[in-house]
């Protein structure tokens, strides 16, 4: 059975010992791993978090974004170098917390738009940045799993077809792709086609409902999604990513203006939902 994880962003985008009781309960519920956002400046907190997770038997993955001042698709070479430096800093934090996967849309600045469609040169710029980051990730034993986002959060990669172009431009074995069911629900024509297209590069999957609430409560085509993952023999993480207003600064940054589901309802019901579909499809 695939390993199942839960992303702590539903509670906080921060990193501190305050997360310990949360991941303790996630372990008790039955999760195999925990995913957290890397962005908070307290470097030592990541190692404490990783040590605590390891001590209670949880594996770790991580997610991050980059800002306009460190944008991999900036026309400025100096800004692109800042992108490399920032991603390297995040990789160091991921290694400190024992993470094996670093995922997210750090191929370009989140919610920053050029006011035109993505250009071939931008894929080249991002590819160069990610290749350099891939070299650094390799020595840390970390896979970079790039994410396609919906059109309201990103313009460079909305679909797995675009994401494939990006990952191939990076041309590095440690630079791969992830699939997020929330974004795919908006941008992809067909889940089966999308998953089989990205299959050769797929390293991570986010299980996320159309409204970012409890998986199974919305209209994502779950049977089609899980059957396609089984068809390609996907063996990586199935990690729930859901959001709330618990961390107002983070919620405001991603346009979360209401509560979708209670965090612990998401965790408990979501785990049962994934296990049900894994059993049904033989994952």
Beta strands, then each sheet from edge to edge (+ up, - down):
strand 1: 4-7
strand 2: 33-37
strand 3: 59-63
strand 4: 99-104
strand 5: 143-146
strand 6: 175-180
strand 7: 202-207
strand 8: 238-240
sheet 1: 1+ 2+ 3+ 4+ 5+ 6+ 7+ 8+ 1+
end
